[in-house]
Amino acid sequence: MGKSIAKSDSNVVDWVVKRNELVEAHYKLTAAAQKIIAALIGKVDPRMKLEDGKKLPTFTLPTVELAKLVGVSKQYLYKELKKITKEIQSVTFTILEIDDIKDGEPSYENINMFHSTKYNKTKQQVEFIFHDDIQPYIINLYGNFTQYQRNQIQSLTSSHSIRIYEILRKQFGTINNNKLNHKYVEIELDELKKMLGIEKKYKGRFSNFKTKVLDLAQKELLEQTDIQFEYEAIRVGKPIGKIGFTISHNMKNVDPNLKLKNRKQASISVEQIQDCLNWKEVLELLMPPNLYKTYVKSVEEGFYSDGLISANIDYLVEKMTFGDVEKPGPYLHMAIKDDYAGYKNKISSQLDRDWWDESIEEMYGFERSE
């Protein structure tokens, strides 16, 4: 099992990437535990694929680094370390299977994130071993995920504020999506409480939940993070049954120069692609007019399907999100041609594939790598 020692530089920006089901899981963790877990997930490559029998890396963090992550002194961390590591190792995440619902209740899975945590007093460091159950939720992610910069939650003091940030970030969408000004979403009050792990604590008057959870999170996100929100309590019948969130950018806390380390940035942004209403608009944005027209004709004549092109556009967006694509147009051309997305509807054998190979070189000066 491979090990890596985490760098003790709290200023390095990690990107926390989680499958959406994990973001919306039911669990409760302290703010300290959430910050440590976010830092550890941030050190995992979300595109990693493990061969059979292989496990996620084991990460070892010095206690000095843990103190920085949590935002406390070393002395305080030593006092609380046993409690925090036990909490991280033992917490259960309840993940709903919303596609399997019977009698109004979904099926669910209870998992642990860590197999074990081990404190070495001599070396003053803690070893974290991920549980096998968590693998599908933090690696091999090429869609259906939420990502954010870890430093966005670093200064949040409330555990509820951290969870609400993650939940709203998932709803709001892509990081630094400057084209989208705001988004409105409604979340059932009972479900929100379950995601925060406080369904039993705030069973009484809504005013307590409003003051201690929503108002506090609203204040902290406004002061410390890249998103902000307004909310309204929505009655379902007589009682309050939903919370309506209006989420928007908080540009004062967004670093305009922030880039993914060692990753190339696309000249066309993800947001420009996502603003397109359909696959034709995407192709028109990314490709020369003559190639765009050829694609439209190829769909009309049955060489490609709408589904195949749309699936590969989604694949392109996912790759661009991770900074892996330098030239979106040529990349999408090859993605559709070779069906990078794995869509089952392959190119008709009638298509002159040699023409497509020549066209990409002629129009882009871009050769396919073997």
N, C-alpha and C positions, 0 to 999 in steps of 0.2 A: 504494500500500500504506500503510495507516494505521499510525501510530506512537504509542506512549504511553510517557511517562517514568514509571517506577515510583516511588512515594513511598518515601522513605528512612526509613520508620518500621517497625522490625522488630517493634513491639508490636501492629500491626494484624493482626487474625486473618483469614487467607485460608482458604478451603475448597478443598482439593485434591480434584478429582473426576476419576476415571478409569474408563473402561470396564473391566469385570472381566478381559477377556482381556489387557489391558495390565498389570494388577496381577499376573497369574500368568504373565507372559512370562518367557522365559529371557534374562537379561542380568546383567552385573556392572558396577557403578559404585561409586566411592568415596563415602563419606558426604558429602563436600563437594559433589560433583556432584549427588547425589540431592537435597540440600537446595535447591540452586539451581533444579533442574528443578521441584521441588515448588512453589517460590515463583512460577515462571513459569506453571505450569499453574493456580495459584491466582488468577492475574490474567486468566484466560480464562473467559468466561461459558460454562458447560457447556451452556446451552440455545441457544447461538448456532447459527443456520443460515446457511450461506454460499451465495450465489447462484453460478451457474456462472462460473468464472474468478476468483472472489474468493478471497483468501487470509486466513489468520489474521493478527492484528495482529503487528507487529514490536515487541518490547519492548526498551527500552534501560535498563540498570541502572547507576547510578554504582558505581564500585569500592568506595566507602565502604559502600554498601548490601550489596554482595556479601560484603564482609568480615564484616558483621553476620550475614548469612544463614549463612555457613560457621562463624562463631564464632571467627575468628582476627583478628590485627592486620592493619592495612593493609600493613605492611611484609612480613609473611609472605605475604599474598595476592599482592602484586606478584611475589614470587619464584615462586609456584606457578600464577599466572594462566594462563600459556601452556599448561601441562600440563592444567589443569582444563578450560579452554574447548575444547581439542583433544579431550579425553575426551568431553565433552558432545556435541560435533558429530559424532564418529566412531562412537560406540557403536551396536551393532546390537541391536535387540530382536527376539527370535524369538517369534512369536505362534502358538500352536497352534490348529489348526482341529479341535476334538475331535469335530465331527459328520462328519468325513471321515477315517475310519480304515481302513487296509488292512494286513493282516498284522501287526496289533497296533501299528502306528505311525501317528500322525495326520499329516495334511498340515500345513504350517506356512508362515508368511510372515515374511520378514526385512525390517524397516523401520528407518529412522532417524527420530529425533525432530526434529532440527534440520537445516535446509538449510545454515546457516552461522552462525558466531559471529565477531564483528568487534570488536577492541579499538581504541578511539580514545585514544591516549596523551595528546593535547592536552586533550581534554575529560574524561579519566579516567572513561571509561564503556565498557560492553560492550553491543553490539547482538546480539540473538538473533532469528534468523528461523526459524520453525517449518517443518518439512518438510511437504509436502502429504500424505504417507503417514500422518501422525499424526492428521489431522483426525477420522477416524471414532472415534478412541479418547479424544478429550478435548472434543468439541463435539457438539451435537445429541443429548445424552444424556437420555433420558426413561425409562430402565430399564436393568437389567443394568450397574449401575455401583457403585463404592465411593467413599465420600467420608469425609474426615477433616479435622480442624483442623490446619493446617500447623504450629502451635506445638507439637503433640504430638511431632513428630520433631526439633524444633529442638535439644534438648539431648542427643540420642543421638549417641554418638561412634563406634559401630561401624556400618559399612555393612550388615552382616548384621542388626543390630538394626532398622534402618530397614525393610529388606525384610520381615523377619518381622512387624514391626508392620503393614505394609500387607496382607500375606497373611492374617494373623489378623483384622485389621479387616474384610477382605472376608468372611471366614467368619463373624464374629460378627454382622455386620449393622449396622443403623441406629445412627448416633451418638446417644448419650444415651438408648438404649433401656433405661430403668430397669425395665421389666417383665421383661426377660430377665435372669436371674441368672447363668447360665453356658451355655456351649455346648461340646459335645465334637465333635471332628472328627479324622479320621485322614488323614494325608498320606503318600504313599509317600516313603521316604527318598531314593531316586534323583531323584524329581521335585522334592523340596524343594531338593536340592543344585543342580539345574539352574536353578530359579527364582532361587537366590542366585548363580548363575554360578560355582560352586565344585565342580562334579562331578569335576574332575580333581585338585583340590588335596587332597581328603579321601577318597581311595580306600582308605586303609588302615584302621587301627583306629578303631572308632566312638568311643572315648574322646577322641580329639583333636577330633572334630566336636562331641561333647557339651560339652567344656570351653570350646573357643574360639568356638563359635557359639551353641549352645542355652543353656548356662548364662549366658553373657554377655548374650544377648538377654533372658533371663528377668529378670536383675538390672536391666538398664537400663529395660525396660518397666515393671517394678514401681516404680522410683524416679522415672521421668520421664513416663509416659504414662497415658492414661485406661483402658487395659486391662492385664490381667496374665494369666499363664498358668502352668499346671502341665503337665508332659509325661511320657510314658512311652515307652520303647523297646519296640516290638512285633516279635517274631521271626516271620518267615515261613519256616517250615522251621527251619534252624539259624541263618542270619544274621539280623541285624536288618533288617527290610524296610519298616517304617512307624514314624511318630511319631504318637502320640495326644496331641492338645492339648486341654486343658480351659481354655477362655477365659472370663474373667469381668471385670466392671467393676472398675476401680481408682478408686473415687470420690474419693479424696484428691486426685487430679489432674484432676478435672472441675470446671470453673467453673459452678456452678448458675445464675449470672446471664448466662451467655454466650448471645447471640442473634445470628442472622444480621443483619448491618448492613443497615438500611433495608428489612427484609423483615418482613411481618406474620406473627405467630405464630397458629396455629390454636388454638381453644379446645379442640377434641378433638385428642389427640395421634396421631401416626402409630402409636405403640406400641399404643394402645387398639384401633386398627383391625386391626393385625397380629395381635393376640391373639385376634381373632374366628376361629372355626373355619370359617365359610363365609359366602357373600354375604348370607344371611338375617340372620345375627348383625350384620353390618356395617350393613345397612339398619335393623335394629331399634335399633342404637346411635345412628344419625344422624338418623333421620326420625320424625315423629309417628306414633302407632299406626295411625291411619286410612290414612295414605299408605303405611306399611309393608305393611299388609294388601292394599292395592290393587296394590302391586308383586308380592307373592306370587301374587295371583290372576292378574295379567297374564302371569306366567311359566307358570302352570298352563294358561292359555287360549291360549298360543302367541304373545302379543304381543311378548314378549321371550324371549331365551334365557339360560340360565345363563351361557353363555360371554360374551355381550355385557355383562351386568351385572358379571361378574368382571373383564373386561378394563377396564371403566371405573372400577372400584374400584382396580385397579392404577394406572391413570392418575392418579386422585385422590391416591393415596399418593405417587407420584413428584412431583406438583406441590406437595404439602404438604411434602415433604422439602426443597424449595427455598424454602419459606416463601411460596408464591404464593397460598395459599388462606386466606381469613379465616374463611369459614363453610363447613365441609365438607359439611354436609347439603344446603343449596341448590345447592352446586357439583356434588355427585354427582347430584342430581336432574337438573340441566341436562346433565351429562355423559352420563348414560344416555339421556336424551331425544334429544340431538343426536349421540350416539355420538362424543364427543371422542376416544376411543381409536382410532377408525377401524376398529372391528370390522365385518366385512363383513355381519353379519346385522342389517339395518336394521329399524326399527319397522314393523310391519304397517300397511298403509294403512287397516285397519279401525279403528285406534286413534283415538279422538277427541282429536286433538292440542290442540284449543282447551281441552278440559277440563284437560289437563296444564298449559297456560299459566296458566289461572285458578287451579289448585291451588297452584302454587308461590307466586303472589302472596298468596293467601289464607292459606296456612299459614306462610309465612315473611316476608311483607312484602318480598319480594325480586323485583325486576323484571329480566327478561332484557335485557341491553344489546345493541342492534342493531349 
